[in-house]
Amino acid sequence: MLFERKTPVGGYEVIKRGEEDTIRVNYEQEPKVPSIENDQICMAATVDKLVEVPSATKIMFFQRRNYTYEYDQTQLLGEVAKLYSHLVKQKKLFVYTPIGLSSNYIQEYTVRYDTLRYIVMTLLKSDPLGAYVELKRLLREEKIKLAKERLPERKKVIQDYINVLLYLYNLMDKLKLIELAKPYLPGYVIGDRTLYKRFFRPVISPDFMFTRLMSRPPLRGEELDVYKVGDSEVKIFDVPGEIKYLYHLMPPEFKLNEDKYELLDLAKNVLMEHKPKQEEFIDPERMRQTFFNIGNDLLQELSEHKGIDLSFEEIKAIANILVRYTVGFGLIEILLQDPKVQDITVNGPIGQTPVFIVHQDYGDCVTNIYPSKEDGDSWATRFRLLSGRPLDEANPVLDTELLVPGARARVAIVGTPLNPWGLGYAFRRHRDKPWTLSLFVHNNMISPLGGGLISFLVDGARTMLIAGTRSSGKTSLLGSVLVEIMRKYRIITLEDTLELPTEALRELGYNIQPMKVRSALAIAGGGEVGAEEGIRTSLRMGDSSLIIGEIRSKEALALYEAMRIGALANVVAGTIHGDSPYGVFDRVVNDLQVPRTSFKATDIIVVANPIKSPDGLRRWRRVTQITEVRKHWEEDPLREHGFVDLMKYDSKTDSLIPTDDLINGDSDVLKAIAGNVKEWAGDWDSVWNNIMLRANIKETLVNYAVNTKMLDLLEAKFVIESNDEFHKISGSVREEVGSLDTKRIFEEWGDWLKRKIREKKSA
């Protein structure tokens, strides 16, 4: 809802929304920034407004930026306002009526009651802590005076005065603000506003945006980290009394000077008149570019008209902000552009709680960002248009994807009636570049031997399911499997929400075809094809590796049908929810109704799960099992030894280690791969040496990347080049010596790596 600013300077209006009553105060022409904590005049005026609107739940001042004091802070002053309103009606309290006393004594207590009237009528509103401290001081003085006084009539006057002081003191002592401030009141000086900053901290937002930001860092917070995300500054704080760290974002739009704010506000009002049409959402990147070009020209004209001298770069920066708050997603975009942010959660009712994130280094964090209900509603409309999928009471769940400059994410939205608090959002950020097994080795998610084994299985064209709980890294691990597929082979991916790095792999030279199918949660119909039909279609598209984003529903039957009849000659891989091999079996057979005999088409199950620290405050992603599925069982693979672990996670060493079955070559899957290679058939040592060769290559690559501080060696571009070179060297060595001499291959690959590093350093 937009509000016209017709209120006079210092005037206010009450905005009612549901159970919220917000006092919106016009501060536009005031020379000072509105601040309850810093300005006693502003505090007193606010108390007066709360006397008139006792139902107020928020206070907002607008002056280029919006300064909003949330419910808890408003209630602190609301109590003061109620007390003030109560006391001003008791005028007799502050009037001294002398009886039979000397004129000097009458004058003294007339002045004292005048002081009391000042404390209640003036100081209570502008400095309630000062009023409390002053009452306490007066009480102490009067009690000392009473103890020294001998005349009964004077004792009575003093006692009457003390009674009034005690009455006022006891009323103030019950105020929440006083209770919070008591530990800090010793030595308090009336007029010093420092202490108020502990309790009053506005959420600040420019008036061109609905999202609010707690811009000031916490007073008692310990700064743990600081870094840049583009033009924005991120600080991580450990705040006393809070279990989560604070992710404090300061974007460039909160640092603009007044001239730039004025231009931005004017340009936004013009651009808002052009509402993007539904067809424009088909190509959001082009739409953003169009709005950027229009905004850039508009800002240039406005700056010239206003006589504001701005450079080309300054106009470009403001235009980017303009796009972000017109056709973009506001501060959510900056969060997604932070490579250390993994998950973003916006809970309903939107506007009452901050955004939460999961940080790569600091785990679960609370942010200083407070989106509004308008934000939530606007995002829902855009996601409906972008995805072409419904989001309403009949379809309260929407899974889609979001692509913004520098980032992409999977988005899950829940609405009413499933979410009783309205809309809720979960953004799962995808890495800008594809994950690689070498990166996972570097991050200790998998051991070098585990990476070597998966590489061997991929080249062996096995069927592989990557299982795990939510946020275990399944999709990222599946993406690293794609990088292990040689670029000579075609890849078909099948997803209902595009998460796999298909675009990045295409740019890196892969022959890859993504297919987008209907969500398992969506009602059949519309223009989207079901996942099971998508799999059958992929079988008609030639010999390809098939990668399923996530096995959720009926597509499982079609997938296993294809695997059983041998329709897929290359690697088949996908993700599925399950915390163990048996959990995968239970999900596939009992939940998805795939026959037991069909499940045997699964060759390998890789399990990835989060590992928590003993205190529960930290967690890490780890591959915990690499398990093969044997074929000689009938009813229960767990009871009939149908599952054989090749590698298992060891918590003592925090590493994935080989089992005796792998070391001794007791693996039907690996033997089957070896049986298709002349040099390996019946020779386990050759198979083991090749797995170790791949492991050594991945470990060496990580070591060189760390030692040379060239971590881009672990990124997909170089890893793919390294994998290609490994296969070329293997082929040439085999032709030259008649076998896959692992020592010779490793030496030649090592020479190639050193040469490439020298080239990179000299470039």
Legacy VTK file of the C-alpha trace (Angstrom):
# vtk DataFile Version 3.0
C-alpha trace
ASCII
DATASET POLYDATA
POINTS 763 float
0.000 0.000 0.000
1.375 3.478 -0.905
0.542 6.522 1.209
0.344 10.082 -0.040
2.340 12.469 2.055
-0.301 15.010 2.894
0.488 15.236 6.592
2.157 18.505 7.674
5.737 18.537 8.896
5.707 16.980 12.358
2.189 15.718 11.746
1.300 12.071 11.583
-1.181 9.550 10.256
-2.133 6.132 11.598
-1.769 3.241 9.173
-3.899 0.245 10.099
-2.980 -3.173 8.705
-4.516 -6.189 10.418
-3.651 -5.964 14.101
-0.895 -3.404 13.486
-1.325 0.344 14.010
1.688 2.290 12.719
2.159 5.966 13.554
3.743 7.492 10.442
5.346 10.863 11.183
6.301 13.437 8.539
9.898 14.576 9.132
10.713 15.603 5.551
11.436 19.300 6.099
13.080 18.911 9.485
16.801 19.818 9.504
17.619 16.946 11.898
17.426 13.190 11.359
14.562 11.734 13.449
15.984 9.809 16.386
14.203 8.854 19.579
17.467 7.705 21.122
19.530 10.809 20.272
17.002 13.639 20.435
14.994 14.452 23.567
12.616 16.678 21.586
11.871 13.808 19.201
11.287 11.443 22.146
8.925 13.875 23.876
6.953 14.454 20.672
6.697 10.695 20.156
5.328 10.177 23.673
2.695 12.848 22.958
1.641 10.918 19.839
1.480 7.652 21.789
-0.791 9.367 24.322
-3.140 10.160 21.446
-2.771 6.695 19.817
-2.306 4.206 22.684
-2.961 1.273 20.319
0.167 1.986 18.246
2.420 -1.015 17.598
5.062 0.754 15.487
6.424 4.243 14.981
7.817 5.293 11.603
9.407 8.614 10.662
9.845 9.374 6.965
12.574 11.747 5.785
14.115 10.379 2.564
14.767 7.255 4.586
12.123 5.568 6.713
13.075 5.135 10.384
10.900 2.446 11.965
10.834 1.551 15.652
9.435 -1.955 15.962
6.849 -3.293 18.390
9.104 -3.973 21.404
10.655 -0.509 21.264
7.311 1.188 20.710
5.913 -0.571 23.767
8.734 0.800 25.937
7.623 4.354 25.145
3.972 3.307 25.111
4.230 2.494 28.836
5.794 5.919 29.458
2.937 7.545 27.529
0.307 5.692 29.579
1.990 6.738 32.821
2.213 10.348 31.661
-1.444 10.314 30.603
-2.391 8.974 34.035
-0.345 11.530 36.002
-1.402 14.689 34.153
-4.948 14.018 35.337
-3.820 14.089 38.986
-3.039 17.797 39.230
-3.460 17.938 43.005
-0.318 15.847 43.400
1.847 18.757 42.274
0.220 21.564 44.285
1.547 22.511 47.738
-1.013 24.016 50.168
0.841 25.359 53.256
-0.796 25.525 56.699
0.748 27.653 59.461
4.346 27.701 58.200
6.877 30.484 57.767
7.035 32.196 54.378
10.591 30.980 53.783
9.546 27.376 54.254
6.481 27.878 52.062
8.683 29.267 49.275
11.101 26.337 49.570
8.420 23.671 49.128
6.554 25.601 46.476
9.785 25.413 44.435
10.127 21.689 45.239
6.617 20.956 43.939
7.382 23.029 40.866
10.436 20.797 40.296
8.235 17.741 40.684
5.799 19.125 38.124
8.731 19.671 35.687
9.934 16.092 36.193
6.513 14.628 35.411
5.253 17.059 32.768
8.489 17.546 30.834
11.376 15.282 31.826
9.276 12.092 31.920
8.519 12.474 28.203
11.934 13.624 26.980
14.204 11.697 29.358
12.326 9.072 31.421
15.584 7.607 32.726
16.612 11.076 33.902
13.203 11.536 35.544
13.631 8.256 37.419
17.181 9.107 38.538
16.073 12.577 39.641
13.165 11.164 41.690
15.549 8.737 43.331
17.948 11.585 44.207
15.151 13.742 45.643
13.904 10.841 47.763
17.355 10.322 49.201
17.713 14.063 50.051
14.263 14.341 51.636
14.779 11.260 53.810
18.020 12.739 55.124
16.255 16.058 55.761
13.368 14.294 57.533
15.780 12.535 59.857
17.316 15.880 60.896
14.086 17.867 61.252
12.704 18.399 64.781
9.571 20.518 64.298
6.484 18.276 63.896
4.707 20.584 61.442
7.754 20.653 59.200
8.197 16.882 59.515
4.656 16.483 58.184
5.356 18.676 55.144
8.494 16.697 54.372
6.704 13.377 54.840
3.857 14.463 52.566
6.399 15.380 49.916
8.211 12.045 50.374
4.891 10.213 49.951
4.322 11.923 46.603
7.892 11.102 45.556
7.451 7.462 46.597
4.188 7.207 44.689
5.796 8.508 41.506
8.986 6.510 42.030
7.103 3.223 42.489
5.059 3.837 39.350
8.194 4.532 37.309
10.034 1.601 38.854
7.562 -0.779 37.143
8.268 0.555 33.647
9.955 -1.975 31.351
12.412 0.689 30.175
13.511 1.326 33.765
13.883 -2.402 34.464
16.136 -2.812 31.421
18.203 0.262 32.266
18.764 -0.337 36.009
22.157 -2.110 35.604
23.488 0.949 33.736
21.941 3.804 35.794
24.706 4.337 38.397
26.488 7.503 37.331
23.762 8.448 34.860
23.841 12.130 33.890
20.594 13.839 32.895
20.802 14.870 29.265
23.240 12.128 28.256
21.480 10.056 25.551
24.093 7.291 25.253
22.120 4.790 27.342
19.017 5.119 25.144
20.973 3.662 22.202
20.887 0.310 23.987
17.100 0.140 23.779
16.083 2.198 20.747
17.516 1.223 17.379
15.388 2.025 14.330
15.140 -0.209 11.299
16.105 2.090 8.430
15.047 1.871 4.807
15.110 4.366 1.935
11.623 5.593 1.162
11.779 4.017 -2.310
11.771 0.486 -0.874
9.587 -1.507 1.473
12.339 -3.686 2.955
13.697 -2.382 6.246
17.249 -2.712 7.508
18.680 -2.584 11.026
21.542 -0.416 9.789
23.493 0.122 12.999
25.637 -2.761 14.245
24.833 -4.159 17.716
26.453 -2.155 20.512
27.698 -5.185 22.432
28.365 -7.403 19.423
31.826 -8.817 18.796
32.839 -8.403 15.166
34.014 -11.798 13.893
34.391 -11.151 10.187
34.025 -8.451 7.552
34.070 -8.762 3.759
32.636 -7.247 0.595
29.903 -8.549 -1.705
30.166 -6.262 -4.714
29.490 -2.748 -3.383
27.909 -4.069 -0.182
29.648 -4.645 3.133
28.993 -7.731 5.239
29.912 -8.036 8.901
29.412 -11.069 11.131
28.741 -10.403 14.820
28.568 -12.591 17.888
25.876 -10.921 19.991
25.727 -11.715 23.746
22.606 -13.661 24.680
21.963 -14.833 21.106
22.595 -18.404 19.915
22.789 -17.344 16.239
25.411 -15.069 14.742
24.233 -11.788 13.207
24.795 -11.361 9.473
24.869 -7.565 9.131
24.490 -6.282 5.568
25.121 -2.686 4.536
24.193 -2.246 0.829
25.155 0.819 -1.254
21.591 2.190 -1.309
21.915 2.956 2.408
25.020 5.084 1.826
23.726 7.436 -0.870
23.761 11.168 -0.233
20.548 13.185 -0.306
20.938 14.289 -3.940
21.252 10.688 -5.123
18.301 9.622 -2.977
16.187 12.321 -4.570
17.147 11.186 -8.085
16.490 7.556 -7.226
13.073 8.350 -5.777
12.069 10.443 -8.788
13.267 7.813 -11.269
11.483 5.030 -9.404
8.171 6.904 -9.533
8.541 7.256 -13.301
9.580 3.653 -13.884
6.797 2.278 -11.687
4.300 3.633 -14.219
5.586 1.009 -16.660
4.496 -2.371 -15.360
6.199 -5.316 -17.118
3.832 -7.411 -19.198
3.522 -11.134 -18.664
5.419 -11.919 -21.872
8.360 -9.802 -20.685
8.880 -12.219 -17.792
9.733 -14.970 -20.276
13.186 -13.375 -20.600
13.904 -11.714 -17.226
17.524 -10.955 -18.152
16.421 -8.962 -21.180
13.741 -7.225 -19.100
16.356 -6.161 -16.531
18.609 -4.844 -19.287
15.722 -2.860 -20.775
14.875 -1.312 -17.409
18.548 -0.587 -16.781
18.899 1.258 -20.095
15.717 3.263 -19.500
16.741 4.023 -15.910
20.254 5.027 -16.915
18.963 7.541 -19.485
16.295 8.797 -17.083
18.812 9.380 -14.291
21.088 11.232 -16.709
18.251 13.578 -17.690
17.097 14.100 -14.098
20.610 14.844 -12.840
21.119 17.448 -15.582
17.721 19.001 -14.870
18.447 19.166 -11.120
21.977 20.448 -11.657
23.508 17.449 -9.877
26.938 16.549 -11.237
27.316 12.751 -11.416
29.922 10.613 -13.157
29.058 7.805 -15.573
29.932 5.199 -12.921
27.750 6.913 -10.289
24.740 6.949 -12.619
25.368 3.294 -13.501
25.471 2.354 -9.789
22.186 4.170 -9.081
20.592 2.561 -12.165
21.513 -0.888 -10.855
19.843 -0.052 -7.526
16.808 1.224 -9.426
16.473 -2.048 -11.351
16.854 -4.062 -8.153
13.840 -2.347 -6.578
11.579 -2.196 -9.634
11.832 -5.488 -11.538
14.304 -7.208 -9.211
14.072 -8.838 -5.794
15.656 -6.161 -3.598
18.117 -7.158 -0.917
17.449 -10.859 -1.556
19.573 -10.402 -4.674
22.567 -9.186 -2.655
22.227 -12.119 -0.260
22.224 -14.514 -3.213
25.305 -12.819 -4.665
27.256 -13.641 -1.484
29.066 -16.912 -2.335
29.168 -17.793 1.372
25.362 -17.759 1.741
23.885 -21.214 1.168
20.227 -20.905 2.221
17.881 -17.957 2.745
14.617 -18.237 4.676
11.793 -15.690 4.797
9.099 -16.820 7.233
5.481 -15.726 7.495
3.951 -13.509 8.587
6.388 -11.530 6.433
7.377 -8.225 7.992
7.435 -9.369 11.602
10.665 -11.378 11.603
14.059 -10.891 9.947
15.509 -12.949 7.116
17.502 -16.011 8.232
20.423 -17.518 6.338
22.810 -20.471 6.471
26.397 -19.241 6.114
29.285 -21.306 4.810
31.548 -20.355 7.735
29.134 -19.432 10.541
26.169 -21.776 10.077
22.676 -20.533 10.907
22.569 -16.734 11.167
19.942 -14.059 11.662
20.208 -11.007 9.392
19.451 -7.328 9.880
16.975 -7.436 6.957
13.212 -7.146 7.531
11.199 -7.639 4.312
7.660 -6.307 4.226
4.334 -7.866 3.324
4.444 -5.851 0.088
7.762 -7.548 -0.750
6.320 -11.009 -0.157
3.240 -10.374 -2.285
5.288 -8.840 -5.095
7.727 -11.779 -5.165
4.843 -14.270 -5.335
3.401 -12.520 -8.389
6.753 -12.505 -10.156
7.472 -16.155 -9.415
4.074 -17.142 -10.803
4.889 -15.286 -14.018
8.491 -16.519 -14.227
7.619 -20.169 -13.650
4.266 -20.312 -15.442
3.011 -22.301 -12.433
0.076 -21.509 -10.128
0.333 -20.370 -6.524
-3.066 -20.127 -4.875
-5.243 -21.896 -2.313
-5.682 -24.866 -4.637
-1.909 -24.952 -5.307
-0.279 -23.644 -2.110
3.227 -24.893 -3.021
5.437 -23.552 -5.798
8.910 -24.852 -6.647
10.837 -22.791 -9.158
14.207 -21.223 -9.816
15.543 -17.683 -9.707
18.322 -16.242 -11.831
19.724 -12.847 -10.836
23.017 -11.192 -11.829
25.833 -13.228 -10.308
23.680 -15.930 -8.732
20.989 -18.538 -9.208
18.818 -20.310 -6.673
16.089 -22.838 -6.189
12.999 -21.281 -4.629
10.338 -23.054 -2.576
7.216 -21.034 -1.732
4.380 -22.047 0.573
1.130 -20.122 0.852
-2.270 -20.444 2.462
-3.884 -22.694 3.549
-0.716 -24.802 3.967
1.044 -21.865 5.614
-1.365 -20.347 8.174
0.796 -17.195 8.330
0.548 -16.305 4.663
3.566 -16.637 2.373
6.910 -18.208 3.246
10.045 -18.519 1.099
13.131 -20.722 1.076
15.963 -19.897 -1.329
18.646 -22.552 -1.919
21.624 -20.794 -3.480
23.537 -22.650 -6.159
27.213 -22.126 -6.596
28.099 -19.859 -9.530
30.469 -22.514 -10.908
29.931 -26.291 -10.853
31.256 -28.136 -7.846
34.096 -30.578 -8.476
35.311 -33.607 -6.552
38.608 -31.765 -6.059
36.758 -28.917 -4.324
35.006 -31.443 -2.101
38.369 -33.016 -1.247
39.662 -29.541 -0.363
36.597 -28.940 1.859
36.991 -32.392 3.446
33.537 -33.501 2.302
35.116 -36.506 0.625
38.557 -38.133 0.807
40.868 -38.277 -2.234
40.277 -42.048 -2.433
36.516 -41.470 -2.356
36.883 -38.999 -5.217
39.046 -41.463 -7.143
36.512 -44.255 -6.633
33.585 -42.125 -7.874
35.650 -41.079 -10.906
36.336 -44.750 -11.672
32.635 -45.653 -11.317
31.569 -42.817 -13.625
33.986 -43.951 -16.330
32.673 -47.465 -15.747
29.145 -46.288 -16.739
27.480 -47.458 -13.523
24.052 -46.501 -12.164
24.445 -44.312 -9.108
22.063 -42.773 -6.584
23.292 -39.938 -4.378
21.270 -39.982 -1.171
21.086 -37.786 1.874
18.899 -35.657 4.066
17.876 -32.099 3.252
20.841 -29.692 2.960
23.304 -32.577 2.835
24.841 -31.473 -0.482
23.241 -34.109 -2.729
22.684 -31.857 -5.731
26.134 -30.274 -5.435
27.715 -33.739 -5.314
25.681 -34.793 -8.347
26.975 -31.704 -10.152
30.549 -32.818 -9.430
29.704 -36.218 -10.956
28.757 -34.442 -14.194
32.218 -32.864 -14.293
33.735 -36.384 -14.203
31.883 -37.416 -17.384
34.150 -37.016 -20.399
33.125 -34.180 -22.695
33.004 -36.627 -25.614
29.742 -38.101 -24.270
26.291 -36.564 -24.477
24.443 -35.758 -21.248
20.698 -35.378 -20.738
19.521 -33.859 -17.459
15.959 -34.112 -16.171
14.715 -31.732 -13.444
11.467 -30.166 -12.307
13.385 -27.202 -10.885
16.615 -26.349 -12.680
19.440 -26.760 -10.161
22.195 -28.642 -11.994
24.910 -26.447 -13.603
23.860 -27.263 -17.181
24.410 -23.744 -18.502
27.937 -23.579 -17.054
28.792 -27.016 -18.446
27.461 -26.041 -21.869
29.753 -23.004 -21.836
32.633 -25.340 -20.899
32.093 -27.390 -24.033
29.775 -30.177 -22.905
27.229 -31.775 -25.225
24.409 -31.357 -22.731
20.637 -31.146 -23.100
18.541 -30.057 -20.078
14.894 -31.126 -19.843
12.446 -29.387 -17.510
9.455 -31.430 -16.363
6.377 -30.868 -14.241
6.883 -30.691 -10.488
5.791 -33.781 -8.567
3.729 -31.475 -6.338
1.920 -29.831 -9.243
-1.457 -30.945 -10.534
-1.251 -32.681 -13.935
-2.187 -30.577 -16.904
-0.961 -27.325 -18.356
2.026 -27.099 -20.664
4.563 -29.127 -18.654
5.453 -32.760 -19.325
5.538 -35.264 -16.472
8.899 -36.639 -15.294
8.109 -40.221 -16.344
7.334 -39.063 -19.896
10.518 -37.004 -19.826
12.589 -40.116 -19.076
10.937 -42.085 -21.877
11.574 -39.176 -24.235
15.269 -39.115 -23.266
15.567 -42.770 -24.354
14.561 -41.734 -27.878
17.310 -39.112 -28.025
20.228 -41.471 -28.594
23.029 -42.856 -26.450
23.457 -40.447 -23.523
24.305 -40.214 -19.874
21.072 -39.596 -17.969
21.131 -37.390 -14.881
17.954 -37.051 -12.784
17.887 -33.960 -10.556
15.814 -35.721 -7.903
13.816 -38.939 -7.939
10.533 -38.007 -6.306
7.548 -39.852 -7.727
6.273 -41.854 -10.715
9.426 -41.228 -12.735
11.166 -43.847 -10.562
9.267 -46.627 -12.356
10.260 -45.339 -15.788
13.870 -44.858 -14.711
14.264 -48.372 -13.355
12.494 -49.786 -16.382
15.081 -48.088 -18.602
17.978 -49.287 -16.440
16.731 -52.892 -16.382
16.380 -53.276 -20.138
19.801 -51.743 -20.728
18.447 -48.773 -22.628
21.108 -46.564 -21.072
24.663 -47.468 -22.041
26.362 -44.640 -20.142
26.320 -43.491 -16.542
22.924 -42.938 -14.921
22.827 -40.874 -11.754
20.342 -38.991 -9.647
19.586 -37.783 -6.137
17.044 -39.152 -3.692
16.127 -38.472 -0.080
17.450 -41.133 2.289
19.980 -41.267 5.120
21.328 -44.770 4.402
21.350 -47.445 1.662
18.419 -49.198 3.317
16.629 -45.838 3.592
17.006 -45.502 -0.184
15.677 -49.040 -0.709
12.704 -48.315 1.543
11.946 -45.065 -0.308
12.241 -46.588 -3.798
10.411 -49.860 -3.131
7.835 -48.984 -0.487
7.152 -45.300 -1.171
7.670 -45.094 -4.939
6.380 -48.630 -5.641
9.372 -49.827 -7.699
9.547 -53.679 -7.662
12.306 -55.194 -5.526
13.855 -56.914 -8.528
13.995 -53.592 -10.390
15.818 -51.934 -7.483
18.733 -54.280 -8.191
19.480 -52.171 -11.268
21.066 -49.721 -8.797
24.828 -50.299 -8.726
26.083 -47.710 -6.252
24.539 -45.622 -3.470
26.554 -42.627 -2.273
25.270 -41.218 1.031
26.006 -37.624 2.052
24.863 -36.382 5.454
25.553 -33.427 7.760
27.911 -34.110 10.680
27.309 -32.018 13.808
29.751 -30.838 16.459
29.177 -32.163 20.020
27.743 -28.803 21.139
25.303 -28.828 18.218
26.389 -25.346 17.098
28.313 -26.354 13.964
27.749 -28.820 11.182
29.708 -30.009 8.185
28.743 -31.878 5.042
30.401 -35.248 4.606
30.083 -38.243 2.317
29.427 -40.983 4.869
29.059 -44.102 2.697
29.801 -45.437 -0.752
27.870 -48.695 -0.978
27.357 -51.180 -3.804
24.098 -53.045 -4.292
24.575 -56.789 -4.850
22.135 -58.705 -7.006
21.808 -62.020 -5.111
19.028 -61.259 -2.631
15.275 -61.730 -2.752
13.336 -59.799 -0.104
15.539 -57.662 2.142
18.975 -56.473 0.936
20.003 -55.499 4.465
19.236 -58.878 5.993
20.490 -60.831 2.973
23.793 -58.902 2.657
22.728 -57.112 -0.494
24.514 -53.939 0.628
28.332 -53.953 0.707
30.093 -50.820 1.922
33.126 -49.911 -0.153
33.929 -46.834 1.947
32.585 -45.542 5.287
32.984 -42.333 7.244
35.198 -42.559 10.340
34.273 -39.916 12.913
37.609 -40.200 14.750
39.636 -39.214 11.698
36.819 -37.174 10.116
37.473 -38.979 6.865
35.946 -41.425 4.396
38.056 -44.596 4.584
38.063 -47.818 2.525
36.566 -51.012 3.924
38.265 -54.405 3.777
35.873 -55.383 0.970
37.229 -52.578 -1.214
40.868 -53.143 -0.326
40.554 -56.885 -1.016
38.630 -56.370 -4.246
35.428 -58.024 -2.997
33.174 -55.868 -5.185
30.883 -57.214 -7.878
30.453 -53.745 -9.405
34.179 -53.084 -9.744
34.757 -56.565 -11.116
32.023 -55.964 -13.686
33.752 -52.752 -14.796
37.096 -54.566 -14.966
35.543 -57.338 -17.044
34.938 -54.855 -19.869
38.614 -53.774 -20.020
41.142 -56.241 -21.401
44.011 -55.058 -19.182
41.910 -55.262 -16.008
39.967 -58.489 -16.438
40.808 -60.796 -13.550
43.524 -58.432 -12.275
42.364 -56.643 -9.114
45.736 -54.989 -8.569
45.404 -53.131 -11.885
41.914 -51.947 -10.951
43.068 -50.818 -7.497
46.087 -49.026 -8.994
43.849 -47.107 -11.384
41.527 -46.041 -8.561
44.558 -44.940 -6.525
45.950 -43.091 -9.565
42.755 -41.057 -9.798
42.852 -40.446 -6.035
46.485 -39.281 -6.191
45.713 -36.930 -9.060
42.876 -35.294 -7.103
44.974 -35.023 -3.931
47.944 -33.598 -5.858
45.723 -31.046 -7.548
44.420 -29.909 -4.153
47.944 -29.703 -2.691
49.255 -27.623 -5.596
46.202 -25.327 -5.431
46.746 -24.704 -1.724
50.542 -24.339 -1.873
50.480 -21.974 -4.853
47.369 -20.169 -3.556
45.775 -20.801 -6.970
42.446 -22.208 -5.817
40.998 -21.751 -9.297
42.844 -24.995 -10.111
40.014 -26.747 -8.262
37.260 -25.102 -10.298
35.389 -26.923 -13.040
37.172 -25.236 -15.954
40.613 -26.477 -14.915
39.404 -29.801 -13.464
37.702 -30.675 -16.765
40.905 -29.782 -18.597
42.832 -31.952 -16.131
40.427 -34.873 -16.581
40.705 -34.590 -20.368
44.491 -34.601 -20.126
44.395 -37.633 -17.814
42.392 -39.601 -20.368
44.627 -38.492 -23.251
47.803 -39.443 -21.363
46.250 -42.779 -20.344
45.470 -43.529 -23.975
48.937 -42.579 -25.255
50.719 -44.565 -22.503
48.551 -47.580 -23.247
49.443 -47.411 -26.949
53.119 -46.907 -26.228
53.757 -49.569 -23.518
50.758 -51.840 -24.025
49.240 -51.269 -20.568
47.901 -48.573 -18.276
51.176 -47.925 -16.442
49.857 -45.870 -13.506
53.304 -44.594 -12.484
54.053 -43.349 -16.002
50.578 -41.779 -16.341
50.935 -39.955 -13.025
54.405 -38.635 -13.927
53.273 -37.310 -17.298
50.148 -35.781 -15.799
52.312 -34.173 -13.088
54.582 -32.648 -15.727
51.523 -31.287 -17.519
50.193 -29.763 -14.260
53.504 -28.037 -13.482
53.644 -26.646 -16.993
50.085 -25.297 -16.750
50.848 -23.663 -13.398
53.924 -21.950 -14.849
51.818 -20.671 -17.735
49.200 -19.322 -15.346
51.816 -17.546 -13.235
53.454 -15.933 -16.259
50.141 -14.887 -17.815
LINES 1 764
763 0 1 2 3 4 5 6 7 8 9 10 11 12 13 14 15 16 17 18 19 20 21 22 23 24 25 26 27 28 29 30 31 32 33 34 35 36 37 38 39 40 41 42 43 44 45 46 47 48 49 50 51 52 53 54 55 56 57 58 59 60 61 62 63 64 65 66 67 68 69 70 71 72 73 74 75 76 77 78 79 80 81 82 83 84 85 86 87 88 89 90 91 92 93 94 95 96 97 98 99 100 101 102 103 104 105 106 107 108 109 110 111 112 113 114 115 116 117 118 119 120 121 122 123 124 125 126 127 128 129 130 131 132 133 134 135 136 137 138 139 140 141 142 143 144 145 146 147 148 149 150 151 152 153 154 155 156 157 158 159 160 161 162 163 164 165 166 167 168 169 170 171 172 173 174 175 176 177 178 179 180 181 182 183 184 185 186 187 188 189 190 191 192 193 194 195 196 197 198 199 200 201 202 203 204 205 206 207 208 209 210 211 212 213 214 215 216 217 218 219 220 221 222 223 224 225 226 227 228 229 230 231 232 233 234 235 236 237 238 239 240 241 242 243 244 245 246 247 248 249 250 251 252 253 254 255 256 257 258 259 260 261 262 263 264 265 266 267 268 269 270 271 272 273 274 275 276 277 278 279 280 281 282 283 284 285 286 287 288 289 290 291 292 293 294 295 296 297 298 299 300 301 302 303 304 305 306 307 308 309 310 311 312 313 314 315 316 317 318 319 320 321 322 323 324 325 326 327 328 329 330 331 332 333 334 335 336 337 338 339 340 341 342 343 344 345 346 347 348 349 350 351 352 353 354 355 356 357 358 359 360 361 362 363 364 365 366 367 368 369 370 371 372 373 374 375 376 377 378 379 380 381 382 383 384 385 386 387 388 389 390 391 392 393 394 395 396 397 398 399 400 401 402 403 404 405 406 407 408 409 410 411 412 413 414 415 416 417 418 419 420 421 422 423 424 425 426 427 428 429 430 431 432 433 434 435 436 437 438 439 440 441 442 443 444 445 446 447 448 449 450 451 452 453 454 455 456 457 458 459 460 461 462 463 464 465 466 467 468 469 470 471 472 473 474 475 476 477 478 479 480 481 482 483 484 485 486 487 488 489 490 491 492 493 494 495 496 497 498 499 500 501 502 503 504 505 506 507 508 509 510 511 512 513 514 515 516 517 518 519 520 521 522 523 524 525 526 527 528 529 530 531 532 533 534 535 536 537 538 539 540 541 542 543 544 545 546 547 548 549 550 551 552 553 554 555 556 557 558 559 560 561 562 563 564 565 566 567 568 569 570 571 572 573 574 575 576 577 578 579 580 581 582 583 584 585 586 587 588 589 590 591 592 593 594 595 596 597 598 599 600 601 602 603 604 605 606 607 608 609 610 611 612 613 614 615 616 617 618 619 620 621 622 623 624 625 626 627 628 629 630 631 632 633 634 635 636 637 638 639 640 641 642 643 644 645 646 647 648 649 650 651 652 653 654 655 656 657 658 659 660 661 662 663 664 665 666 667 668 669 670 671 672 673 674 675 676 677 678 679 680 681 682 683 684 685 686 687 688 689 690 691 692 693 694 695 696 697 698 699 700 701 702 703 704 705 706 707 708 709 710 711 712 713 714 715 716 717 718 719 720 721 722 723 724 725 726 727 728 729 730 731 732 733 734 735 736 737 738 739 740 741 742 743 744 745 746 747 748 749 750 751 752 753 754 755 756 757 758 759 760 761 762
